[in-house]
């Protein structure tokens, strides 16, 4: 399963948070399974630091925020995506 398919299935069948504010909140108070960060995210270093502190796996994808939003089926840019429950997708098995 490629990244585009895995993301769309995860957003439709699982539980995800979209955007850097929601990602930061989930890293501070929740227990996300994985964080996906676009290559043009402004707070990329800060999110990666919080991922290391919380022990959360993260992926930096070589996609713009517009493309990441398109892959998730949304008509707006998404700089980061937090996966709480992957649903029917195998996105947790993917590497960078």
N, C-alpha and C positions, 0 to 999 in steps of 0.2 A: 504494500500500500504506500503510495507516494505521500508527500507532505500535504499537498492540497486536499486530497481525499480524506486523509486522517484528520486534518483540522476541521473540515466541514462536518464530518461524522461526529467528532468530539463536541463541537459547538451545538449540534442538533440533539444528540442523545445524552451528553454528559453535563457536567456543571463547570462553567468557566467564568472567569472575570476578565473583562476587557479594559485595557488602559493602564497607564502607569500608576494612577492614584489607587485604583482597586488592587493592583499588584502589590504595591507597597503596604496597603492595609492588610492584605492576606498574608504577606510575609511577616508582619509584625504580630498579628493576633491569631491567625489560622494555621493550618498545616497543609499547604498546597503540595501537590504531587510533582509538578513541573512548571517551570516558567519559560516562556518563549519570548525572545527579545528581538525586535527588528534592528537592522543595521543603522538606522538613523534616529534611534531613540536618544533623547537628550540626557536622560538620567541612567544610561546604560551601566556605568561604573557603580553607581549607587545601588541599583537593583542587583547587580552581580555580587556586591559586597553583602547585602542583606540575604541573598541566597546562600552564601557561604556561612553566614552566621546562623541561619536557621537550618542548614543542612539540606536545603532544597536543590534538586537537580535543575539546571538551567541550560537552555540552548540559545545561542546567538545565531539566528538565521541570516543568510545573505539576501534578504528581501527588504524592500522599502515598506514603510508603514501603510502606504496605499495598497500595495500588493498583499500584505498580510491581512488587511481588512477585506480585500476581495476574496482571498482564500477562505476566510471565515464566513463569507456570505453577507458581509455588511457593506453599506454604501459610504463608509467613512474610514479614515485612516486609524489603524490600531498600532501603537508603538510597542505594547507588550501584552501578553496573554497569560493568564494564570489558569492552570488546570487543577481543579479540585477533584473531579471525578471524570475519568476519560470516557465513560459510556461504552459504546460498542467499538471504539477505535483502538488501534494499537500504538498510539502516539507515545506512550511511555517507554516503548522499546526503541524509539528512534534516537539516533545520535546526531551530532552536528554534521 
